[in-house]
Amino acid sequence: MRRTYENDFKFIDSPEDIETLVIDKRRDWRASPSKAKRRQRRYKKRIAHQILRENI
């Protein structure tokens, strides 16, 4: 598995695709599940921001 990068926004056609695209390969290594969820939110936010930047 590879990490999720901002340039992966090109593979998103609908908002539901973000859920399937964003993968944290180190989820099991995180100290707690809450930190894993926080990291996932950060990945999703970065991709959403990149989508907005491309559409402006």
N, C-alpha and C positions, 0 to 999 in steps of 0.2 A: 504494500500500500504506500501511496505517496501522500504528502501533505496537501492541503488545499491552498492554492495561491490566488491572488487577485485576478490574474489573467484567466482563471478558469471561468470567469463570468461569461465567457463566450459560449459555454456549453449550457447556459441556462435559457430555457424558453418560457418557463412559467415560475411563479414564486415557490411552488412545491418542489421544484428541482433543487433549490438551495438545500433542502433537508437531505436529499440523497447525495448531493455533491460534497457537502462539507463533512470531512472525515478527519478525526483526530487519531492518528495511528498510535499515539502514546496515551490514549485514554486510560488504559489499565495501569499505567505507570504513575499516574497522578496521585497526589497524596490523599485526595478525597473525591468523591463523586461531584461535590459542589464545585471543585476547581476544574474538573473536566467539563461541566456544564458551562462554566464561565468562559473557558477557552473556546468552546463551540460557539457561544454567542459572539465572541470576538471575531472568529473566522467569518461568521455570517454577516456581521456588521461591516467587515472590510470588503467583502464581495458586494454587498448592497451599495456601499459607497462608490465602489469602482463602476458599478452599473450606472449610477447617477452621473458620475463624471463623464462617462462615454456618451450619455444621451443629451448632455447639455451642449 
